[in-house]
Amino acid sequence: MLNILVTGANGQLGSSLKSLAPNYPNFTFYFTDKNELDITKIRKIEEFVSKNKIQLIINCAAYTNVDKAEGEFPLANEINHLAVENLGVVSKDNNIRLIHISTDYVFDGTLEKPYVETDKTNPTNNYGITKLKGEEALLKLNPENSIIIRTSWLYSLYGNNFVKTMMRLGKEKETINVVSDQIGSPTNASDLAKAILQIIPLIESKRVEIYHYSNSGVCSWFQFAKEIMRISKSDCKVEPILSKDYNSKAPRPNFSILNTEKIQYTFNVEVPEWKTSLRNYIQ
């Protein structure tokens, strides 16, 4: 049996892992949120890890409200950076494997081809800055057999996300405006969760390795919204608007496609196409 701690277990990815957990009888999961385990307190992590003989940590905990992070940097930094550093220290001290989830928003979106893991980072908002600081803290500590997985445009059956919002608006409104000049890859959290559970036994590295995982294919938020309306058979009309005309506090990368070849080749991971995953999700 492998004892696995999942932090941020009530978020989209944590909840997706929880739903898949019964399929993995060789793993004993400890699903925690901030009420059960405050990862901003290193002593709490040490006590939990010791008491439950944890062998692997999947860190799904994150401050993810991109616009609110513009006015709440200290809080976002505490969760996305300092708590990650705590997990890295405990992992290193106790020889625990660590899987940490990061984001496409560590990039500025000015590259015109899919980002590989070694491309230069340059976040444009506080959320991206704090997530990058978390990555950098882990790379500096360098706990063995630990990985960072960057993902993008996550949606799931749980919590708030773009797909749920669009489906709700599709019932309420005749027309909606959606940004057409930000390009990325939507990712079904269930696909990412399956990939994580698949690679757990295969992780073996002397240094922290970074991988990218998102569903394959490319679209704008506008195209994503149109596809959601089409599959859910909504009559709501989707109109394109530019980022500059959309009222948001935080700037976002215009192009944040992630190249997923490294995770595919290293672990033989399957990456479903985004439209297929979206159709499975909605139906």
Buried (B, 14 or more C-beta within 10 A) or exposed (E): EBBBBBBBBBBBBBBBBBBBBEEBEEBBBBBBBBEEBBBBEBEBBBEBBEEBEBBBBBBBBBBBBBBBBBEBBEBBBBBBBBBBBBBBBBBBEBEBBBBBBBBBBBBBBEBEEBBBBEBEBBBBBBBBBBBBBBBBBBBEBEBBBBBBBBBBBBBBBBBEBBBBBBBEBBEEEEEBBBBBBBBBBBBBBBBBBBBBBBBBEEBEEEEBBBBBBBBBBBBBBBBBBBBBBBBBEBEBEBEBBEBEEBEEEBBBBBBBBBBBBBBBEBBEBEBBEBBBBBBEBBE
